[in-house]
């Protein structure tokens, strides 16, 4: 049977149609399968990806914790920050708007260029900061004229503020903007205007003060504009820190040494609480928060009196005669001298082929320990220092906190230097000599201390020999307070030294007798010191030693004083150092007297007799 052409064409069409239909069926099945996978199997995954494009998680900056003094006065607080932003998409001409805004607040050309760069860099609907930390009058003027300032957006935020300005600068430090090296350390650092601690307690305790960030889940469109807030977790404010410092005492001490390059530390001798920690001159930490100018910073940096240095913990000085109590205790404890032995001072002390001198050119004659402390006889202390040796002196100094860092949450604290034989061999490559011991015996040579260490030394001496440590922060709830250990010393020997310190002020032969308190019921004891900053040559001694006031400022002695009061029941210790101030009895002792007198008057302490029996002074 012969197949016709039409039949062949039909069979060929049917075969092709079947193939096409089969192909379409396969494609349709694949498409349906893919749709099923996307909408059913992969639903959760693709919903999450869609949400990520639609939902934005944004950080909420926490409010920084406050720093308060012991009476609740604000030292570092937060206050409203009045600022002005510009939203580029809401103005046809950004430069014209800025030009109009200049009628109400100053905008430098440099600032204008920075604003325009930010406008180009950011999306048009995002605000760009034009000015911040405005006073209320300026902020109000801008608000009143908003109709004439298209795109301008007045705004209120929070900024750090130091109401006491330079009074507490060296204690609290300051905050400042995050720099490029720090930017990746914490997501919070990327928030516009976020600031962190850069100095002082603001820096050391930054984590506690910073708080914890919150977050806001917001719905945004494809351009990133916020449509609505979906959920919110509020931030947690930083801790409030309560200092042991008393603002009023701090203010009195700062005012008293306002014109000096000086340091004053005041402590409670029993608790170790620091009541004042003053270093002058200082600076205004608000300048760093707002953005200090290069000119102002250079002035601070190159000031010979070093206002950026916290002298109370960073300044290291020869203690001069304030160290003599340590030498006296070491000698008494070793039994190489007693309180009654008299040593002759003719103003010279020979050791090896070297002659050392007493500050009093005619000498003190025969003096016992109390008289030597009261009159600050150098020959007496040269003699007993060489007798007792540097090892015992070093050990005694360590018991009283010299050469120790106390870590009181203020950066840059120095250890000073409590020298020993081993230290000299390790650092100088030479053996310790008798002349070295004699120098240390009067607080010169290699020994160095900080004003904080001197105040700790006096506190431990007058509180009955308890190894109290300085504290600048009250403990948090639940924190334990350590009880200070007793220093293993003879109580009788401590009393001998205290008798000498009381005589410094209250006996006619004391070097600071002129500074005794004449108000009824007030008394204090202490020890003066004058630390040389340059060696006096033999030629100068042969002709005439220049008085401090005849020397250039940098060549004058440092003036020191350590004191305590009241005598019969010590409560406060104070240390004073006036850089290049000259004599301790004339410069530093009057400052300490005024500080203690202020505290006695303010606290209305029970009367303490100014006149004492001979065996109690």
PAMIZA-564029 format. One record per residue (C-alpha): residue number from 1; x, y, z. Coordinates in steps of 0.001 Angstrom, whole numbers, plus 524288, in hexadecimal, padded with zeros to 5 digits. Layout:
REM PAMIZA-564029
NUM, X, Y, Z
...
This chain:
REM PAMIZA-564029
1, 80000, 80000, 80000
2, 80515, 80CD4, 7FBD4
3, 80550, 8182C, 805E3
4, 80088, 824DD, 80050
5, 807FB, 8319D, 801F3
6, 7FD52, 8370A, 80A9B
7, 7FE87, 82B8E, 813EF
8, 80D30, 82DB2, 814F3
9, 80B2C, 83C06, 817FE
10, 80131, 838C4, 82292
11, 809EB, 82EBA, 82933
12, 8156B, 83837, 828E9
13, 80D2A, 8431C, 82EF6
14, 807F9, 83A0F, 8397E
15, 815CA, 835C7, 83D2D
16, 81A92, 843D3, 83DED
17, 80ECD, 8480A, 845E0
18, 8115C, 83D0F, 84F5F
19, 81F7E, 8410C, 85105
20, 81BD9, 84F41, 85313
21, 8113E, 84B88, 85CA3
22, 81A95, 842DF, 86406
23, 8249E, 84DD1, 86495
24, 81A7B, 85768, 8694E
25, 81622, 84DB8, 87396
26, 82417, 84C47, 87877
27, 82625, 85AF1, 878DA
28, 81936, 85D2F, 87FA2
29, 81C42, 8529D, 88987
30, 82986, 858C9, 88C3D
31, 82385, 8662C, 88DC1
32, 81912, 8612B, 896EC
33, 82352, 859C5, 89EB3
34, 82BC4, 865D9, 89FBF
35, 8202A, 86DFD, 8A3FA
36, 81CD5, 863A2, 8AE13
37, 82AD7, 863DD, 8B30C
38, 82B45, 872B1, 8B3F4
39, 81DF6, 87470, 8BA42
40, 81D26, 86866, 8C2C1
41, 82A50, 861D5, 8C50D
42, 83282, 86E55, 8C547
43, 8281A, 87715, 8CB0E
44, 82F35, 87A2D, 8D7D0
45, 83C45, 87CD5, 8D167
46, 836FF, 8862A, 8C73A
47, 82DEE, 88CCC, 8D0D7
48, 839E9, 88FAC, 8D936
49, 8412D, 89549, 8CD8A
50, 8358C, 89DCC, 8CA2C
51, 8346B, 8A26F, 8D82A
52, 842C1, 8A61D, 8D839
53, 8402E, 8AF09, 8CCC0
54, 8340D, 8B482, 8D33F
55, 837DE, 8B4E3, 8E1C8
56, 84376, 8BC49, 8E74D
57, 84929, 8BA4B, 8F4E5
58, 84E57, 8C70C, 8FA66
59, 8565A, 8C95E, 906BE
60, 8518C, 8D28A, 91154
61, 85C80, 8D96A, 9189C
62, 85BE3, 8D849, 92782
63, 85CB4, 8E416, 9305E
64, 86A1E, 8E51B, 93682
65, 86ADB, 8E2C7, 94529
66, 86CC5, 8EE74, 94E1C
67, 87855, 8F101, 9571E
68, 874CC, 8F73B, 96424
69, 87CA5, 8FBCA, 96FE9
70, 87A89, 8F5E5, 97D72
71, 86F21, 8FF2E, 97FF0
72, 8682E, 8FCE6, 97305
73, 86D23, 908F4, 96BE8
74, 86E4C, 906D0, 95D47
75, 87C46, 90604, 95866
76, 879C4, 8FFDD, 94B10
77, 86B98, 90072, 946B5
78, 86368, 900B6, 93A5E
79, 85BCF, 90C51, 93587
80, 8535D, 90FDA, 92A09
81, 85AE2, 9123F, 91D9B
82, 85461, 91C41, 914BD
83, 8588E, 919EB, 906D8
84, 854A5, 91D15, 8F8E9
85, 8544A, 9136E, 8ED99
86, 85181, 914EA, 8DF37
87, 849BF, 90B0E, 8D71B
88, 84E98, 90CDD, 8C915
89, 8426C, 907A7, 8C22B
90, 83A10, 91201, 8C8B9
91, 8413A, 91D69, 8C2A0
92, 843AE, 920A6, 8B45E
93, 850BD, 9272E, 8B75F
94, 858B7, 922A3, 8C313
95, 862C1, 92D89, 8C1BB
96, 85824, 937ED, 8C156
97, 851F8, 9324F, 8CD95
98, 85F09, 9326B, 8D49F
99, 8613A, 9406D, 8D066
100, 85417, 94435, 8D631
101, 8570A, 93CA9, 8E2AD
102, 86398, 94479, 8E4A1
103, 85B21, 94FFB, 8E88F
104, 857A9, 948AF, 8F50E
105, 863D5, 940B7, 8F84B
106, 87209, 94116, 8F3CD
107, 87627, 9373E, 8E96F
108, 88476, 937E1, 8E5B0
109, 888E9, 934DD, 8D7E6
110, 88FDE, 928CF, 8DCFA
111, 8836B, 92422, 8E385
112, 87B84, 92715, 8D754
113, 88485, 91EA8, 8CEF3
114, 8831E, 91352, 8D889
115, 8743B, 91476, 8D816
116, 873F2, 91481, 8C943
117, 87CC8, 90881, 8C8BC
118, 8739E, 9016C, 8D214
119, 867D7, 9055F, 8C9D7
120, 86E01, 8FF46, 8BDB4
121, 87204, 8F313, 8C50E
122, 86507, 8F00C, 8CBB2
123, 85779, 8ED41, 8C678
124, 84F3E, 8F95E, 8C446
125, 84518, 8F667, 8CEC4
126, 84F24, 8F445, 8D9A4
127, 85213, 8FFF0, 8E296
128, 85F87, 90618, 8E2B1
129, 86414, 90D34, 8EEFD
130, 8668A, 91BA5, 8ECA1
131, 8690D, 9203B, 8FA99
132, 8681A, 91A66, 90834
133, 86934, 91E81, 91674
134, 86207, 92B1E, 91395
135, 85D5A, 93422, 91E4B
136, 84EC0, 9359B, 9201D
137, 84E0F, 9434E, 91A43
138, 8546C, 93F0D, 90D80
139, 84C3F, 932BB, 90CD3
140, 83FCD, 93A9C, 90F15
141, 84347, 94463, 90450
142, 844F1, 93942, 8FA9D
143, 837DA, 9335C, 8FE9B
144, 830BB, 9403E, 8FCF2
145, 83616, 941D2, 8EF2B
146, 833BC, 933E8, 8EA6C
147, 829E6, 9384C, 8DFD6
148, 83508, 93F9F, 8D93C
149, 83EC2, 93464, 8DA8E
150, 83A6D, 9291D, 8D1BA
151, 8409B, 91C1E, 8D58A
152, 84521, 920C4, 8E2E1
153, 8414A, 917D3, 8EE26
154, 8435B, 91C4C, 8FC48
155, 84615, 91088, 904EC
156, 848A8, 90D5D, 91331
157, 851A4, 902A2, 91841
158, 85A77, 90001, 923E9
159, 8689F, 903E3, 925C3
160, 872A0, 90278, 930BA
161, 8748C, 90E23, 9398F
162, 87E34, 91114, 94479
163, 877D9, 91B83, 94D0B
164, 883F4, 91D4D, 95593
165, 88C74, 91F95, 94996
166, 89AEA, 91F16, 94D44
167, 89860, 91BAC, 95B93
168, 8976E, 90CF7, 95949
169, 89E04, 90BFF, 94C07
170, 8A95E, 9037D, 9506E
171, 8A044, 8FA4F, 957B6
172, 89521, 8F7F8, 94E10
173, 89C50, 8FB01, 94164
174, 893A3, 8FCF0, 93580
175, 88C8D, 8F67D, 92A25
176, 88F0D, 8F92A, 91BE2
177, 88B5E, 8F41C, 90E7A
178, 88F59, 8E692, 909F9
179, 89B25, 8E6D1, 900F2
180, 89DDF, 8DE69, 8F50C
181, 8A61B, 8D491, 8FCB5
182, 89B2D, 8D22D, 9067D
183, 88F99, 8D1B4, 8FD47
184, 88E85, 8C2CE, 8FC3B
185, 88F86, 8BFAC, 90AB7
186, 880F5, 8C0F0, 90D78
187, 87533, 8C2A1, 9044D
188, 8713C, 8CE49, 90CA8
189, 87D61, 8D56C, 90816
190, 87779, 8D6A4, 8FA7F
191, 86BF4, 8DEA6, 8FF50
192, 86D05, 8ED0A, 8FB73
193, 871EB, 8F546, 906C7
194, 874AF, 8E9C4, 90FF1
195, 87FA3, 8ECE2, 91980
196, 8882B, 8E4BB, 92274
197, 89118, 8E74E, 92E0A
198, 89E81, 8EC06, 929EC
199, 8A4B2, 8EFD2, 936E0
200, 8A2FD, 8EE9C, 94596
201, 89843, 8E630, 94B6A
202, 8903E, 8E839, 93F21
203, 89A74, 8E005, 93826
204, 89DAF, 8D5CB, 94286
205, 88F6F, 8D31A, 945CC
206, 88A14, 8D558, 93825
207, 88398, 8C7F5, 9375C
208, 87BEE, 8CA40, 943DF
209, 87835, 8D808, 94006
210, 874C1, 8D4BB, 931EF
211, 868E6, 8CC53, 93505
212, 862A1, 8C282, 92BB0
213, 85CF7, 8C58C, 91E69
214, 84EB5, 8C371, 91B42
215, 84914, 8C0C9, 90DCF
216, 83D9C, 8C48B, 9054A
217, 837FE, 8BBCD, 8FA91
218, 8328E, 8C4AD, 8F005
219, 82C37, 8C254, 8E2DE
220, 832F1, 8C976, 8D7BA
221, 8306C, 8CB15, 8C953
222, 839F2, 8C801, 8BE61
223, 84076, 8D53F, 8C061
224, 842CC, 8D2AA, 8CEC0
225, 838B6, 8DC6B, 8D399
226, 83217, 8D881, 8E05D
227, 823AB, 8D54E, 8DEB2
228, 8205C, 8D0CC, 8EC82
229, 82643, 8CAF6, 8F8D7
230, 8230A, 8BC88, 8FACC
231, 82922, 8BA13, 90827
232, 83263, 8C08F, 911BE
233, 83BB4, 8BC80, 91C9E
234, 83FCC, 8C860, 92482
235, 84E0F, 8CAA7, 927B5
236, 85333, 8C96B, 935A5
237, 859ED, 8D55F, 93B56
238, 867CD, 8D456, 94078
239, 86AF3, 8D2FE, 94EE7
240, 86AA6, 8DEB9, 957DD
241, 877D8, 8E008, 95E92
242, 878DF, 8E60D, 96C1F
243, 88619, 8EBE1, 96F39
244, 88BC0, 8ECF5, 97CDC
245, 89041, 8FAAA, 97938
246, 88968, 9060E, 97FB6
247, 886F6, 910D8, 975CE
248, 887F1, 91B97, 9801A
249, 8951D, 916DD, 9852F
250, 899D7, 91536, 9773D
251, 895A1, 92313, 9741A
252, 89C52, 928B8, 9800A
253, 8A92C, 921DF, 97D10
254, 8A894, 925B5, 96EB5
255, 8A5EE, 933E7, 971F5
256, 8B0F8, 933CC, 97BE0
257, 8BB1A, 92F89, 971C7
258, 8B4A5, 935C2, 965E9
259, 8C0B1, 93DB4, 96242
260, 8CA89, 932CC, 96499
261, 8CF57, 926BC, 95D9E
262, 8CB5E, 91DF0, 968C1
263, 8C4F7, 9118C, 96DD8
264, 8BCBD, 90FA4, 97A14
265, 8B74F, 902B9, 97F23
266, 8AE3C, 9017B, 98ADE
267, 8AA79, 8F444, 990AC
268, 8A2AB, 8EE88, 99BB8
269, 8AD73, 8E77D, 9A341
270, 8A49D, 8DC62, 9A7C8
271, 89C84, 8D8FD, 99BBE
272, 8A632, 8DD2D, 99141
273, 89B9D, 8E527, 98A99
274, 8A198, 8EFE2, 9823A
275, 89AB8, 8FCA7, 98557
276, 8A25F, 9054C, 97C09
277, 8AB85, 9025A, 970B3
278, 8AFAC, 90F7C, 96B44
279, 8B97A, 91256, 96095
280, 8BBA7, 92013, 95B7A
281, 8BB48, 925E9, 951CA
282, 8B0A1, 91DFC, 94B37
283, 8A817, 91ED0, 93F0A
284, 899AB, 91F27, 93BCD
285, 89568, 91179, 9376C
286, 889CD, 91784, 93056
287, 8937D, 91C91, 9263D
288, 89705, 90EA4, 92268
289, 888D2, 90A55, 92207
290, 884FF, 91589, 91914
291, 89141, 91478, 910D6
292, 89D2A, 91BFD, 9157A
293, 8A3F1, 924CF, 90BB6
294, 8B1EC, 921C2, 907EA
295, 8B63C, 92F09, 90CEB
296, 8B087, 92CD3, 91A6A
297, 8B603, 91F05, 91B13
298, 8C39B, 923C0, 9176E
299, 8C30B, 92DD7, 92252
300, 8BFC1, 92328, 92C28
301, 8CA07, 919F7, 9269F
302, 8D53C, 923A4, 9274D
303, 8D1EC, 92A12, 93455
304, 8DDCD, 92878, 93D4A
305, 8D4B2, 92599, 948C0
306, 8CF12, 919B0, 94196
307, 8C05D, 91B3F, 94328
308, 8BDBE, 90E66, 93C0B
309, 8C56D, 90693, 94631
310, 8BEB6, 901A3, 95280
311, 8C9A4, 904B6, 95BFA
312, 8C31F, 8FD91, 96759
313, 8C597, 8F03B, 9612E
314, 8CE59, 8F2E9, 95572
315, 8D7E8, 8FC5D, 95B9F
316, 8E416, 8F5EE, 96159
317, 8EC36, 8FE32, 96AB1
318, 8F755, 8FCB2, 97453
319, 8F04B, 8FCA4, 98188
320, 8FAAC, 904B5, 98844
321, 8F953, 9055E, 99703
322, 8EB91, 8FFA2, 996BA
323, 8F2AD, 8F28E, 99549
324, 8F9C2, 8F406, 9A247
325, 8EEC8, 8ED61, 9A9ED
326, 8F149, 8E0EB, 9A214
327, 8FFCC, 8E178, 9A539
328, 8FCDB, 8E41B, 9B392
329, 8F3AD, 8D865, 9B486
330, 8FD5C, 8CF78, 9ADA8
331, 9081D, 8D38A, 9B716
332, 8FF6C, 8D238, 9C323
333, 8FA76, 8C4D6, 9BEFD
334, 9086A, 8C031, 9BC4E
335, 90CF7, 8C535, 9C985
336, 9182C, 8CD52, 9C3ED
337, 91326, 8D983, 9CAFD
338, 90937, 8DD0A, 9D566
339, 90163, 8E94F, 9D7D8
340, 90AEE, 8EE57, 9E22F
341, 917FA, 8ED04, 9DB18
342, 91D68, 8FA33, 9D724
343, 92541, 8FBB5, 9CAC6
344, 92DB3, 907B5, 9C870
345, 92B20, 90FF3, 9BC5A
346, 93563, 919CF, 9B844
347, 92F24, 91AD2, 9AAB4
348, 938A9, 9110C, 9A48F
349, 93895, 9024D, 9A2DA
350, 94479, 8FB37, 99D93
351, 942D3, 8EE52, 99670
352, 94DFE, 8E89E, 98E85
353, 95440, 8F3DA, 98749
354, 9476D, 8FB6E, 986A1
355, 9422B, 90620, 98F71
356, 93386, 907BF, 990B2
357, 92D07, 91370, 996EF
358, 92191, 916EC, 99F79
359, 9180B, 9213B, 99ABF
360, 91B3B, 92942, 9A6F5
361, 928B2, 92EFE, 9A486
362, 92BFF, 930FC, 9B2F2
363, 92757, 92353, 9B667
364, 91D69, 91E9B, 9C078
365, 926DD, 91A89, 9CB33
366, 92302, 90E72, 9D30C
367, 9154D, 90980, 9CF7D
368, 90D4D, 8FD7C, 9D2D6
369, 90369, 8F748, 9C9A6
370, 8F7B4, 8FFE8, 9CCF8
371, 90015, 90C21, 9CBDD
372, 90627, 90735, 9BF29
373, 8F8C6, 90504, 9B904
374, 8F3BE, 91226, 9BDFF
375, 8FFC8, 9197B, 9B954
376, 901A9, 910ED, 9AD40
377, 91003, 90E97, 9B041
378, 91698, 90889, 9A46C
379, 92300, 90440, 9AB8F
380, 91ADD, 8FC65, 9B547
381, 91412, 8F51C, 9AA44
382, 9208A, 8F31F, 9A258
383, 92603, 8EC83, 9AE74
384, 91ABF, 8E369, 9B1C1
385, 91857, 8E01A, 9A363
386, 92646, 8DB2F, 9A1CC
387, 924F0, 8D3A2, 9AE84
388, 91870, 8CCAA, 9AABD
389, 91BA1, 8CA72, 99C59
390, 913CC, 8CB62, 98FE4
391, 90DA1, 8BDDF, 990D9
392, 90636, 8C11C, 99D65
393, 90295, 8CE9A, 99849
394, 8FD7C, 8C879, 98BBD
395, 8F574, 8BE9A, 99368
396, 8EF8E, 8C901, 99C4C
397, 8EC18, 8D1BE, 990B9
398, 8E524, 8C653, 98A27
399, 8DCF6, 8C3E8, 99669
400, 8D7F2, 8D1C4, 9956B
401, 8D432, 8D0EE, 98718
402, 8DFF8, 8D742, 9809B
403, 8E38D, 8D118, 973A0
404, 8D5C2, 8CB9B, 97269
405, 8CB34, 8CE06, 96850
406, 8BDAF, 8CE57, 96E83
407, 8B561, 8CD47, 96222
408, 8AADE, 8D6E4, 9663F
409, 8A40C, 8D70B, 958E3
410, 8AB9B, 8E2D5, 953F8
411, 8B49F, 8E021, 94855
412, 8C326, 8E2B1, 9482F
413, 8C5BF, 8E086, 956AA
414, 8D469, 8DFBD, 95938
415, 8DB76, 8D6EA, 962DB
416, 8E5F6, 8E062, 966BD
417, 8F2E7, 8DA24, 96A89
418, 8F67D, 8D339, 97729
419, 904E3, 8D04E, 9746B
420, 90CC5, 8C4C6, 97956
421, 919DA, 8BE4A, 976FD
422, 913DA, 8B4FA, 96D3F
423, 90D1A, 8BFFA, 965F5
424, 919D0, 8C776, 9641F
425, 9214B, 8BBA2, 95F4A
426, 91667, 8B815, 955CC
427, 91451, 8C5DD, 950A2
428, 92171, 8CC87, 9522A
429, 92ABA, 8C0F5, 951CD
430, 931D4, 8C59F, 95DFF
431, 931EC, 8C290, 96C86
432, 92A91, 8CA5C, 976AD
433, 9335B, 8D3A5, 97E5C
434, 93280, 8D997, 98BD7
435, 930DF, 8E6F5, 985C2
436, 924CA, 8E200, 97EC4
437, 91EFE, 8DE0B, 98BD7
438, 92219, 8EB52, 991B5
439, 91B1D, 8F21D, 9866F
440, 90F0A, 8E98F, 98815
441, 90F98, 8EC7B, 996AF
442, 90B16, 8FA5D, 993F8
443, 901D2, 8F6DE, 988E1
444, 90B02, 8FA4C, 97DD1
445, 912E6, 8F1CE, 97493
446, 90B3A, 8E772, 96D60
447, 8FED6, 8E6E5, 9758A
448, 8F293, 8EC22, 96ED3
449, 8E488, 8ECF5, 97389
450, 8D73A, 8F192, 96EF1
451, 8CEA4, 8FABE, 976FE
452, 8C4CA, 8EF9C, 9787D
453, 8CF49, 8E6B8, 97E28
454, 8D33C, 8F12B, 987F8
455, 8C52C, 8F275, 98C94
456, 8C407, 8E3B3, 98E07
457, 8D0E1, 8E396, 99595
458, 8CBDF, 8ED93, 99F5F
459, 8BEAA, 8E6D9, 9A096
460, 8C520, 8D9F0, 9A430
461, 8CE0F, 8E0C3, 9ADB2
462, 8C3A4, 8E826, 9B547
463, 8B88E, 8DE20, 9B521
464, 8BFA4, 8D4CB, 9BE26
465, 8C78D, 8CDB6, 9B3D9
466, 8BC6C, 8C848, 9AB94
467, 8BFD9, 8C5D3, 99D43
468, 8B455, 8CD72, 997E0
469, 8B362, 8CEA6, 98918
470, 8AE04, 8DA8F, 981FA
471, 8A049, 8D9AA, 97C66
472, 899D4, 8E319, 97304
473, 88D3D, 8DBA0, 97036
474, 8832C, 8D6FD, 979EE
475, 8810B, 8C84F, 97851
476, 87560, 8C386, 97098
477, 86A81, 8BC6D, 97777
478, 86F34, 8AEDC, 97AFE
479, 87DAB, 8B215, 979EF
480, 885A9, 8AE74, 985D6
481, 88E5E, 8B85A, 98CAD
482, 89B96, 8B341, 990ED
483, 8A025, 8B5F4, 99EC1
484, 8ADFF, 8BB82, 99E7E
485, 8B89B, 8B356, 9A49D
486, 8C108, 8B822, 9AFB7
487, 8CF02, 8BBD6, 9AC4A
488, 8D83F, 8B446, 9B539
489, 8DE48, 8BFA7, 9BC9B
490, 8E087, 8C3A3, 9CA9D
491, 8D5C0, 8CCD9, 9CEEB
492, 8DFA6, 8D3E1, 9D76F
493, 8E84F, 8D6CA, 9CBB9
494, 8DCCD, 8DC42, 9C424
495, 8D9A9, 8E537, 9CF9A
496, 8E7B3, 8EA42, 9CFD5
497, 8E6D6, 8EE26, 9C18B
498, 8D965, 8F45B, 9C36B
499, 8DEDB, 8FC0C, 9CEE2
500, 8E91E, 901AB, 9C5AC
501, 8DEDA, 904FB, 9BB5F
502, 8D679, 90C02, 9C55F
503, 8E26A, 913B8, 9C9BE
504, 8E505, 9182C, 9BBA9
505, 8D8EC, 920B6, 9BCC3
506, 8D693, 922D8, 9CB26
507, 8E419, 924B9, 9D154
508, 8EC69, 93104, 9CFF3
509, 8F7BD, 928F4, 9CACE
510, 8EF14, 92305, 9C022
511, 8F1ED, 927A4, 9B253
512, 8E377, 92ABA, 9AFEB
513, 8E036, 93084, 9BD2F
514, 8DB4E, 93CD1, 9B652
515, 8D078, 934A5, 9B01A
516, 8CA7C, 92F85, 9BCAE
517, 8BBC8, 930F1, 9BDCB
518, 8B812, 93BFE, 9C6DB
519, 8A977, 939B2, 9C6C9
520, 8A4CA, 93375, 9D37D
521, 8A2E4, 924CE, 9D2D1
522, 8AAAE, 92295, 9C652
523, 8B7EC, 91C3B, 9C474
524, 8BF7E, 91478, 9BA80
525, 8CC92, 90DEA, 9B8A5
526, 8D4E3, 90BC5, 9ACBD
527, 8E201, 90C37, 9A60C
528, 8E794, 915DA, 99C78
529, 8F036, 912A1, 990FA
530, 8F82A, 919AF, 986A8
531, 8FCC2, 91164, 97B56
532, 90838, 91623, 97344
533, 906BA, 91559, 96486
534, 91512, 9184A, 961FC
535, 92186, 9159A, 9696D
536, 927D2, 920BA, 970FE
537, 93608, 921BC, 96CC3
538, 94197, 9238E, 975F6
539, 94444, 930B9, 96FCB
540, 93699, 93532, 97339
541, 9385C, 930A3, 98137
542, 94556, 937B3, 98260
543, 93FAB, 94497, 97D8D
544, 93128, 944E5, 9809C
545, 925D7, 93BCC, 97E18
546, 91B7F, 9434A, 976CA
547, 90E0E, 94436, 97CD3
548, 902FC, 93DC4, 9756F
549, 8FCEE, 94AB4, 971CD
550, 909C6, 94E94, 96B4D
551, 909AA, 942CC, 96252
552, 90242, 9409F, 95595
553, 8F547, 939CD, 9582D
554, 8F9CF, 92CB0, 952CE
555, 905C1, 92C74, 95BC5
556, 8FE6F, 92EEF, 9686C
557, 8FC40, 92403, 97243
558, 8EF4D, 91CEF, 972DC
559, 8E7C8, 92073, 97F3A
560, 8E191, 914FA, 9867D
561, 8D96F, 912BF, 9929D
562, 8D29D, 906F9, 9986C
563, 8C969, 90901, 9A3CF
564, 8BE54, 90396, 9ABDC
565, 8B466, 907F9, 9B59A
566, 8AF3D, 90931, 9BFAE
567, 8BB58, 9052C, 9C750
568, 8B4A4, 8FDCD, 9D259
569, 8AB3A, 8F655, 9C9A5
570, 8B00C, 8F6B3, 9BB8C
571, 8A56C, 8F643, 9B150
572, 8AB12, 8FCB0, 9A539
573, 8B80C, 8FBD9, 99E18
574, 8BC9E, 905AA, 9940A
575, 8C823, 90656, 98ABD
576, 8CC2C, 91288, 98351
577, 8D659, 91457, 978B8
578, 8D8B5, 9217D, 97246
579, 8E1B8, 91FF1, 966AF
580, 8ED43, 9293B, 967AA
581, 8E68E, 92F9B, 9733B
582, 8F2BD, 930F8, 97B8F
583, 8F26C, 92DC3, 98A09
584, 8E84F, 9243B, 98F0A
585, 8E618, 92BB1, 99BBB
586, 8E332, 93865, 99499
587, 8DBCF, 93384, 988C5
588, 8D5CF, 92610, 98AD9
589, 8D31C, 925FD, 99989
590, 8CA07, 931F2, 9991E
591, 8C1F3, 92B30, 98E99
592, 8C06C, 91EE4, 996C1
593, 8BD11, 926F9, 9A2B4
594, 8B246, 92E31, 99B69
595, 8ACAE, 9218B, 995EB
596, 8AC2F, 91AE1, 9A343
597, 8A6C1, 9270F, 9A9B6
598, 89C07, 927B6, 99F85
599, 8986D, 91996, 9A22C
600, 898B4, 91B1F, 9B0F8
601, 88FF5, 92708, 9B014
602, 8868B, 920EF, 9A67A
603, 88553, 91421, 9ADC3
604, 88486, 91AA7, 9BB20
605, 88D48, 91089, 9C10B
606, 88E1E, 90F49, 9CFD5
607, 897EA, 91877, 9D5C1
608, 8A5E4, 913B9, 9D62C
609, 8AF27, 91B0E, 9DEEF
610, 8B9C0, 922EB, 9D83B
611, 8C2B0, 92179, 9E40F
612, 8C84D, 91418, 9E6E6
613, 8D097, 90E36, 9F177
614, 8DED3, 90C67, 9EDFD
615, 8DD9F, 8FD9A, 9ED7C
616, 8D25C, 8FE8A, 9E3C9
617, 8D8C4, 907BA, 9DA21
